[in-house]
Amino acid sequence: MSQNSIHRLLLPLLLWRVRHISDRAYLILVSILIGVLAGLAAVVLKTLVHDTQGLLNAWVAPQYQVFSSSLYPIIGIALTVLFTRYFLGGDLGRGIGPVIYNVARQGSIVPRSKLYSQLVSSFLTVSFGGSAGLEAPISVTGAAIGSNASRVLRIGRRQRRLLTACGAAGGIAAIFNSPIAGVLFAVEVLLSELSAAYFVPLLISSATATVVSKALYAGQPFVLITTSWPVDAVPLYLMLALFTALLSVYMIRVYFWADRQFAHYPGVFWKVVFGGLALGGLVFLFPPLYGEGYNSVQQLLGGHSEQLVNGSLFDVFKDQSAWLVLLVAAGSMLLKVVATTITIGSGGNGGMFGSSLFAGALCGFIFARLINLSGLYPISEVHFIVLGMAGTLAGVVHAPLTAIFLIAEITGGYALFVPLMLVTSGSYLITRYFEPYSVYTRKLVQKGVYVNHDRDRGLLALLDVTSLLQTDFQPVRPDDTLGELVQTFRNTSRNLFPVVDYDDGGRLLGVVSLDAVRHALFDDAHYTTTRVRDLMDEPLAIVRPDDTLLDTLRCMEQLDAWALPVLDADDRYLGFLLKSTILANYRRQLLKDSGEQGM
């Protein structure tokens, strides 16, 4: 059924709504609906993935599971590639980055295909052991639910942006049963503001999704009950913040380096073969890399770190020494981002959210175990495991508030709020120093799309130099006389003139300002002897068509210039860019972005 047909069917209901339900109440009702749908989507995905993994392992004898786990990923990746090619036309749009782009540049219109594509592809990938998380696919699905529900129900652009975020918040909340973390994720990753009008629908949608998830799916990713933390351990918390920041920088850089390698790798078939075999090899060496890895995290929280070695090659030594456990933990931590990148780059689907939690848990465990082995200061390994999760998530995703409340909610570790704040803030600040953009936004920024935390740059990025170019400035030649220049002055309303050498392909030589040559205009004796080349000045600066408007504005402010010439790569004159034109269009874009109303 087409969208227009749905509109016609719903038209009587929409007209009744306008007469009887206020816009604010309607927004709340729609946010509840989106929360229910996002919660159901999360429950379906979690249930199917975990049940399928159980079935795949149930029919294989325990002694052979390490081999089957090494072969499953290539099957999952191949199935995902086939689904993408034959049902989606080869365009899956992995990760949260495309949704951030939809919100920033496309009026929060998320393609309808994402209502199901992320669920199916991530199910196929992760069920068969793909080393990636389900959080990104379910948040994208939730965002698609919010966006498309808004379009069907004829909700305006500004409210559509909010309801798209409501869907993403509901997806994250339902995955972890953590409503506050879902709200903060939507704010930190998708939105750049949290007014009271935004907060209420976000919270309602997130809470509704959590209720649906808890009612239909009793599983909880992690369980931790803690009551206190030692003040003496504050220096260690700060040290952990440094370690998680370094791990975050490492994960971001390896992720994008490997992504570039896969982008140049020829042939879909060979990508699947190489990626599947490579991922299978990693899982064979380090079984914790299989799937999301949350089972391994739960083992660490339960004090069963020795189980990390189970099923690996190292298990043949029948040696459960602390150093062997640390070796497996360190290898799994460093290779998790490699396994995730291989999973995604070879055609699978998943995200870095869960991989960050997994690697962070291992980082916290390794740090705490080394401190305890040294005998310097006895610390709770469980505390540092969850703190490592928060610190790494804050660094990789650049969402410290989400990390704090997510870990507090899913582990029951509310008593760790102060350590959580210390570790996440420290990790976030250090990571941002080395990597200004998160794993979700870095690729967008490389394409010139600035979003979220730099709203001015994001709004100006919607404009470009060529669209604002002013071409009604009258060019003059360098050999024109002063008399000819005066005649040009009389026939134009502009007071700035580009000096162009048409014998050299239209290259700009300089500019003549009416204010600068006003003293010469009344010197009749020199009308035939003074040339334009004697009166022109060098431009204060030049602008290229691919320059950003924000940088251009800053340049104008520093030089106190109201107009700058625009030249192409060969220094040919194209026109002038005016500060007033930039500011007028920025104001128009700002009003469009923040002031559009309507249902």
Secondary structure, DSSP 8 states (H G I E B T S, - for coil): --HHHHHHHHHHHHHHHHHHS-HHHHHHHHHHHHHHHHHHHHHHHHHHHHHHHHHHHHTS-GGGHHHHHHHHHHHHHHHHHHHHHHHSTT----SSHHHHHHHHHSTT---GGGGTHHHHHHHHHHHTT-SSBSHHHHHHHHHHHHHHHHHHTT--HHHHHHHHHHHHHHHHHHHHT-HHHHHHHIIIII-S---HHHHHHHHHHHHHHHHHHHHH----S---------GGGHHHHHHHHHHHHHHHHHHHHHHHHHHHHHHT---HHHHHHHHHHHHHHHHHH-GGGSTT-HHHHHHHHTT-GGGGGTTSGGGGGT---HHHHHHHHHHHHHHHHHHHHHHHHTT---BHHHHHHHHHHHHHHHHHHHHHHHTS----HHHHHHHHHHHHHHHHH--HHHHHHHHHHHH--GGGHHHHHHHHHHHHHHHHHH-SS-TTTHHHHHTT---TT-HHHHHHHTS-TGGG-B--S--B-TT-BHHHHHHHHHT-S-SEEEEEEGGGTSEEEEEEETTTTGGGTT-GGGTTT-BHHHH-B--S--B-TTS-HHHHHHHHHHHT-SEEEEE-TT-BEEEEEEHHHHHHHHHHHHHHHHH----
